[in-house]
Amino acid sequence: MSGRRLLLVHAHPDDESINNGATMARYVAAGAGVTLVTCTLGELGEIIPPELAMLAADRADVLGTYRIGELARACAALGVTDHRFLGGPGRWRDSGMMGLPDNDAPGAFWRADLDAAAEALTSVIREVRPQVVVGYDDNGGYGHPDHIQAHRVTRRAFERAADPRFGAGEPYRPAKLYAAASMLPELRTGLTTRIDGTAYVAAKRDAMRAHATQITVDGDLYALSNGIPQELSGVEYYTLLSGEPGPRDADGYETDLFAGIA
């Protein structure tokens, strides 16, 4: 099909590159429209380089602003030219890991009014009119409150975008909703779709390197602030949450997010 449009919703800068970098680069290279929506600035991320420690929330509290630049460089590496912050930059703040006092701070995305956040995303869906939307599963991949909230917002916006009773703009129904697989292999269940982006792993690597406050990259390995090496793979997995599955390969996976869409 021509005119393919893909919309991805992520909680923080760097989530897009870790989870879907190769997928995004692959579809951009194939001529698809790729739109990225990021829900927060990632203000509470743990900073890896010691020389940037002063950016932290408990010091200058400017990490979020700094990460806008990191995200812009990551998008450039992937070829993505359409990026938005949900509700505008800084509308909702990083909530921190589950169980921390930051979860309940004013403006925390975890506390965001679900209807208001979904309305903001519904407007993007109606403008972009993607056939495919990608978010998280109901556990947010690994239990981070912002990821869980991003799933709730994405699911509600996906359902409401076609309903004229909600929001402005012409109603539109995307064909498919996917959850990106958890970055932790042990938490991956119910996978339906495997995207081979190995030809674009260099772009993914460059995008991850752009998020230097959060990620260190060494060849085919990367690490977050915990320092635990993980594989930097060009093969990315998804679970179909809504919509009709397309043809599958011999291993039982769809190999295209747009599979089955006329």
Secondary structure, 3 states (H helix, E strand, C coil): CCCCEEEEEECCCCHHHHHHHHHHHHHHHCCCEEEEEECCCCCCCCCCCHHHHHHCCCCCCCHHHHHHHHHHHHHHHHCCCEEEECCCCCCCECCCCCCCHHHHCCCEHHHCCHHHHHHHHHHHHHHHCCCEEEECCCCCCCCCHHHHHHHHHHHHHHHHCCCCCCCCCCCCCCCEEEEECCCCHHHCCCCCEEEECHHHHHHHHHHHHHCCCCCEEECCEEECCCCCCEECCCEEEEEEEECCCCCCCCCCCECCCCCCCC
